[in-house]
Amino acid sequence: MIASTLSAIVIITLASGLALALVQARRWRAGRAADVDLIAGLKALPRRYLVDVHDVVERKPFNSRFHALTAGGFLASLALIPLLAIPAFRHWTVWGLLSLALVAMLAGSLMVGWRRRVEKPAELSKGRFSRLPFALLAYATAFLVVALDQTAGGVLPWQLSLALVLVGAWGCAELVLGVWKGPLKHAVHGALHLIAHPRPERFHDGLGRDTALRPLNLETNGKLGAERPLDFDWNRLLGFDACVQCGRCETACPAYAAGLPLNPKKLIQDLVTGLEDGADDSSYAGNNHPGRPLGLAHGSPGQPVIGPMIHPDTLWACTTCRACVQECPMMIEHVDAVIDLRRFQTLELGATPGKAAGVLEELKATDNPGGQPLSRRLDWAVDLSLPILADQDRCDVLLWLGDGAFDLRTQRSLRALVLLLRRAGIDFAVLGPEELDCGDVARRLGDEATFQDLARRNVSTLRRYAFSRIVTADPHALHTLRHEYKPFGLDVPVIHHTAFLLDLLQAGKLTVTAANGTSVTYHDPCYLGRYNGEIDAPRALLDAIGVERVEMERSGLRSSCCGGGGGAPLTDVAGKRRIPDVRMDHARATGAATVAVACPNCALMLEGVVGSRPQVAEIAELVLAATESPK
Amino acid sequence: MSPVEALLRPLKIKHLTIRNRVMSTSHAPSYGSDGKPKERYQLYHEEKAKGGIGLTMFGGSSSVALDSPAAPWNQISVADDSVIPFFQEFADRVHQHGAALMIQLTHMGRRTKWDTENWLPTMSASPKREPASRSIPKEMEDTDIRRIIADYAAAARRCKEGGLDGFELSAAHGHLIDQFWSPSVNKRTDKYGGSLENRMRFGIEVLEACREAVGDDYIIGMRMSGDELIDDGLTHEDCVAITRTYAERGLIDFANVLGGQARDHLAHAIVLPNMSFPVAPFLFLASAIKREVDIPIFHAQRVTDLNTAGRAVAEGHVDMVAMTRAHIADPHLVRKLMEGRIDDIRQCVGAGYCIDRIYAGGDALCIQNAATGRERTMPHVIPKATEKKRVVVVGGGPGGLEAARVCAERGHSVVLFEKNAVTGGQINIAAKATWREALTGITRWLTQQAAKSGAELRLGTEATPATIEAEKPDVIILATGGHPSHGDVKGADLAVTTWDMLSGKVEPAENILIYDGTGQHHAPSCAEFLAKRGALVEIATQDRMVAEEVGATNQPIHLRELYKLGVVLSPNLQLTEIYREGNKLVAVLKNEFTHEEEERLVDQVVVEFGTLPNEALYFDLKESSINRGEMDLHALVEGRPQPHKVNGHGGSALYRIGDGVAGRNIHAAIYDAARLCKDL
C-alpha cells in the first residue's frame, strides 16, 4: 500500500511537472526561429553536462559536491520510485537502492541547507530559493525513513508511514512543480539549453571557445537587434529561462563591483520576467541592479525591454568583459543579449548615450573614433620612419597599430614595440593612412552597420598585400581581426605582441641583458584572456625578463575587467566607484611595484587611477628595458 | 585631445619632416672653440635630441664674414671651409636621435666690435653708432655689399655640405640685414635706402645668392622681428610686408618671428624677457604674421611651459614653438611630455642666468640645472648606484634639496633635515622681492622630485649630531647655508640687512639708505621692495653702477623699476661708518675717486654684504667623520667618486656644500651638490 501510494504520488507529480514545463515552454518557443541541430545537441548533452558544466561548477568544490549528491540522489529516487508501481519491483533490493539514493540526497540537502540558511552568500536569491533546503530535506528524510522501513520489511505503523509519505510528497511537489518559475526550472531548461545552445562551438565537443559576435543581417526588412523579449531567438530565451540565480555572474561582474547599475543576474531575470504578460520584478528575491529599487521594472513579451524593464544605464554599463559568461554554470550568453539589445537602441532608435554617439559619428565620418585625419596615424613615429606596406607591397609582419596610435599613452608602448621589432630584425610594415579603425567599439556599441563597413574596407585593403601574419598590441583589434573579420573574408594569423615577443626571446632574437627583478602583477585584458584564451604567453614573457611575478586574486580567465571595453568609457555610466579603481585595489593587494598591462585600454584605464598605486607599464616597455639585440 | 598634444604633430617643410613642434632657437652659449662647434657644443645639443626635441638650432649669430667676428661669445665662424667637418659630425650626432639640426648665419654689421678678432672696421648701412656695442660702423660701399653677399652664399653652401638640415639668416636683434631694413639705422640715399622696397633689397640679394648656392630644395629661414617697438624703427606693417615679400618670392621657407630689437640695454632685456614678464609676451606678433603668409612661422620668447606652447600651436598662432631656455633648464622636456611625465619637467623660471653669463664673458649655465652645458661630465638622467648608502642631508635650500634629489635617484636612502617648516632656504627670501617671486619654482621642483624619488624630508626639524648619528649615515652632506653679513664698517651693528627687510622681520621706516656691497640682485630688489612700501630709498655702492654684477637681461629691469620708483642711485660711494644721532642714523659714505666724505641722515641703514657660512654643526661633526670634512677636489672636478670608503656603519664621510662653505649663488650650491652626489 505504501509502495503504490508513494509511486502514484511521484508519478502524478512528475506528470504535472512535465505538463507545467510544456506549458512554460510556450514562453521561449515564441522567440524568433533559430538554426539549431537538435539531434547533434541531444547526442552531445551528457558529455556537455559532465565536462563543460562540471568545469564551471567545480570551481566551487563544495557546491559541486552538494549538487552531485542532491541532484544525483534526487534523480535516482525519481527513477526508482515509479518502479514501485509495478508489484514485481516491490523488493527489498529496490527499497535498499532507494535508501542509498536518499541517503546521498539527504547529505547533499544538509549541505544545501548549510549554504542557503547558515552561510547565506549575498549573491544567492532568497524567496522560493530559501524554501529549497526544507523541500529537499522533507523529501529526502521522509522518503528515506519509509524506504529503510520497507527494506527492513515494514515495521512502522501504516499511519506513520502514510504521514511520512505525505510529508515527502510535499517536498516532491515543491521540487518538481518548481520547474514552473521555481528552483528546479533550471534542470529542465538547462538540459534543453545544452542541447539547443546558440553557440555549440563553445563546448568541448566544438572549438572549446566561441566568443565572436555574429554578423547581423542588415539587408533584412525586419527589425535590427532586439527590442522586445520576443525579438530574441527562441534558444536565447530558453537560455535566459535556464538561469538558476546562483549569482556567480553577479560576483564576477566588474560593473556590479563598482556599483554601476548592472547586475547580470538581474539583467537575465528581467528578460525572463518579460516573458510573462504584465509581469513585474516584485517577486525577484535577489540583489537588484545597484542603486535601483525593486518593483519598478515591468514588461511583456511584446513590449520594449529597454525603458520599462531594463534602464538604459544598465544596458550601457556593460564592458562586454564576459566575466559573467565565464562563470555561468547554465552557459547563458549574457554579452550576446546585451549586444542584441544595444543593436536595436543604436541602429533603430539612435539612442546611444553619452559620448558614444559622437564617437560613432566620428567613426562614420573619419574612420577613427577620435575624428583624426588618418594621415596623422604615424605622426608619433616620424623619427622611426616606419615602413609603409603600400610602398613595398609585401612584408613578413604587418603591424596593426590600432587607434592607440593617436593616443599619447599608447604611442609610448607602440614605440617600445617598434624598437623591439627593429632590435630583433623583423621585416615589418604598417598600413599607415590605409589603416581604419577595426570597428570593435562600433560593434560593441551596437553599431553593426559602421562595423561591417569598416570591416569590409579593412579586409579589402589587407587582401591587396602579401604578408604572413598580423601582429598587434591591441587585444580588441586582435579579436576583431582574428575572429570577427572571418565572415568578411579575412583569414590570416593574427598574433598578440606578447606572444610574438615571447617567440622572439625564445628564438634568441632578443636577449635579456638587464633582468627586471622587481615585483610585477599582470592584468589580463579580457579580449586576450577570456575572449581568446591567451593567458600564458604574457606571463611567460614576464618570467623571461626576470620579473618577480605575483598574481592578483582574480587573474587569467577569471581576471577582472579594467572598465575599458565595450565602449563603457564612452557611455560613462556613473556608479559608486570607477571600475579601474576597483581593479587597482586588486593590484595594490598584491604589493607589486608594477601592474603590467597588454592592452591600450587597460593602460589608459589603470593609469587614470589617482592616488598612490603601483606604476602601470605595458609589457613591451618592460621588455624593451630588459633586452638587447643578440650580440 | 589636450592642446599639448598638438605639439607632437610633425611639421613638413620641403623634404624635411620635423617630428614635433618643439624647437630650440639658435643662441650663443659661448661653447664654441676656435670658431668651431666642438664636443661640448655638440653634446649640449645632442642632449636635447635625446630628450625628444623636434628641431634644435645652434650657432646664434654664426658669422659669415671676416668683418663680423666670431670671437665674442666664442661663436662659430662659417667664413671658411674648415667648419664643414664639424658640421658633419654635429649633424650625425643629432640625427641619430631623430631630431633635425639647423644653424643661424649672420653678418652682425655694427652690432659687434672691431677690436676682437681681425681688427676690421664694422659695417652697416649707415655710419650710426649702435648704443649697445658702442661701435661706429663704416658705411658699406658697393664692393662691400657684393663681398658680403658672396660671403653669405659661401656660408650657405658650407651648411649644406656639412649635412645640416637648413639654416636661418638672422635679420633680428639689429644684425646687418635688419640694419638695412630699419629706417632707424639705414639713412642711405642709393638703391639700398629710402623706401621699404629699397631697404629690403640687400636682404633679397643675400637670399637670392644663398638660394643659388644651395638650390630650391634646401631649407632657408629668416629670424626677424614682428615689430621693432621703437619710434623710428620697423612697424608691424613693415615686418608683415617684409615677410610676405620674401616668402612670396620663394626666398624663405620659414620665418622665426620675435618682438622688439636689441640695440640698447632695455631693448635687450625686453627682447629676452625675464621672469618679470608674463609668458609668451610677443606671441601676438608671430600670430599676426602667420595670418599673412603661407610659410611656417616659428616663435620664441619666454614660452616656458608646455601648456602655453601647446596652445600656441593648437590655436594656430604659430607652427613651431621655440622653448630655448626651457630646454636649457630641461633638455628632456619633450620626452617627458611623451612619457606622460609633465610634472617631472624642470621648468625654466626665467632668471636669465644663462644669458646674463654670456654678456659677462662667461659660458651659458642654467641657474637650476648643473648638467646643462656640462654633458661630458654631468648626467641629465641620474644613474642608479651599485651600492645603496645611507645619506643624511642637512638643509633644505637649493643645495640640500639637489643633494637629496640626486642621492635618492641614485637609489640611496636619504633623510633631509630642514629646521624651517618649509624648504627653499634663501630662495624664499629672495622671492619676496616683487618680480623675483618665480625663483621659488627652483626649490619647488627640487622638493617635489626629492620626495618623489624617495627622500624623506623632515621639515621643522633641526639636525643635531645626535639626531644625525641616530640615522647611522654613511655620508653626511651639510648644506646649512649662510647668514647675512653686517660687514665690518664701524657701527655695523646699527645696520639691518636685506634679509631683515625682505623677510618682514624689520618694518621699513620712512627714510632708508641701502648699501650694496655685492653688486648682485639683493640690494636693488630689496630697494624696489622697500620703495613699493612707501619708503624713500637711496642705494649707495662702491661699484661704478648699481647692480653691476647683474647681467644684461636683468640689470635694465632693476634700473627701470628703481628709476620709476624714485630710488636714488648713488654709485662710487663706499660705506665707512654708521653712528646714531638722536633717533636717526648717520651713514658716512666716501667717494671712491675723490675720497671725500658725505653723510646721510636716515631712519634705517640696510646693508647687503652677502652671507657667512653656518658652520657650527660642521665643526661639531668634523673630528668624528672619517675624512675630517675634507673633499678631494681633484676627484670632484674630474668626476670621480670621493675616495672615502664607507661600508656599513664604520663611520661617516662628511661633506659641506653651497653657502655653508662660502657664500656664492644658487647655481654654485646646486652644482656643488650634483657634482658630489652623482658619484656617491
Interface residues (C-beta under 8 A of the other chain):
Chain A: G370 R376 D379 W380 V382 D383 L384 L408 R409 Q411 R412 E607
Chain B: M1 E5 L8 R9 P10 T17 I18 R19 N20 H97 G98 A99 L337 M338 E339 G340
